[in-house]
Amino acid sequence: MCIPYFQSQVQAELFLARQCQFHLNCEPKDLAPNHLWNLANWVMTSGALLIGKAKAEELSDKIRDIRKQMGAHLSV
């Protein structure tokens, strides 16, 4: 999901890893649904510096949408 917003897959993976490690205290492979709201917030903040505010907002919204979709399944 992040790759279209960065110049390469490597940059997208590094960005995601930094957000997870420094802000969520986890590895990307360990992301859980409860991490996604905070991840979306950090993507908005940190991403705006790297990819611009509009792209960061779009990516953040996509992460939030995934969490919303998962919400119905998690409450069962």
C-alpha positions as CSV (number, residue, x, y, z in Angstrom):
1,M,0.0,0.0,0.0
2,C,2.9,2.4,0.8
3,I,4.9,1.7,-2.4
4,P,3.1,4.1,-4.7
5,Y,3.8,7.0,-2.4
6,F,7.6,6.5,-2.4
7,Q,10.2,6.3,-5.1
8,S,10.9,2.6,-4.5
9,Q,9.8,-0.4,-2.5
10,V,12.9,0.0,-0.4
11,Q,12.0,3.5,0.6
12,A,8.5,2.5,1.5
13,E,9.7,-0.4,3.6
14,L,12.2,1.7,5.4
15,F,9.6,4.4,6.1
16,L,7.2,1.8,7.5
17,A,9.9,0.2,9.6
18,R,10.9,3.5,11.1
19,Q,7.3,4.4,12.0
20,C,6.8,1.0,13.6
21,Q,10.1,0.8,15.5
22,F,10.3,4.4,16.8
23,H,6.7,5.3,17.3
24,L,4.8,2.0,17.8
25,N,7.6,0.0,19.4
26,C,7.1,-3.0,17.1
27,E,8.4,-4.5,13.9
28,P,6.3,-4.1,10.7
29,K,5.7,-7.9,10.7
30,D,4.1,-7.5,14.2
31,L,1.6,-4.8,13.3
32,A,-1.7,-5.6,14.8
33,P,-5.1,-3.9,14.3
34,N,-4.7,-1.9,17.5
35,H,-1.5,-0.3,16.0
36,L,-3.2,1.1,12.9
37,W,-4.8,4.3,14.3
38,N,-1.4,5.4,15.7
39,L,0.4,4.3,12.5
40,A,-2.0,6.5,10.5
41,N,-1.3,9.4,12.7
42,W,2.5,9.0,12.4
43,V,2.2,8.5,8.6
44,M,0.4,11.8,8.5
45,T,3.0,13.6,10.6
46,S,6.2,12.0,9.3
47,G,5.0,11.3,5.8
48,A,4.2,15.0,5.2
49,L,7.9,15.8,5.6
50,L,8.9,13.2,3.0
51,I,6.1,12.8,0.5
52,G,4.1,16.0,1.0
53,K,1.0,16.7,3.0
54,A,-1.6,15.6,0.4
55,K,0.0,12.2,-0.2
56,A,0.6,11.6,3.5
57,E,-3.1,12.4,4.2
58,E,-4.2,10.0,1.4
59,L,-2.0,7.2,2.8
60,S,-3.1,7.9,6.3
61,D,-6.7,7.7,5.3
62,K,-6.1,4.4,3.6
63,I,-4.6,3.0,6.8
64,R,-7.6,4.3,8.8
65,D,-10.0,2.7,6.3
66,I,-8.3,-0.7,6.7
67,R,-8.7,-0.4,10.5
68,K,-12.4,0.6,10.1
69,Q,-13.0,-2.4,7.9
70,M,-11.3,-4.6,10.5
71,G,-13.3,-3.1,13.3
72,A,-16.5,-5.0,12.4
73,H,-14.6,-8.3,12.4
74,L,-12.8,-7.6,15.6
75,S,-16.0,-6.8,17.6
76,V,-17.5,-10.3,16.9
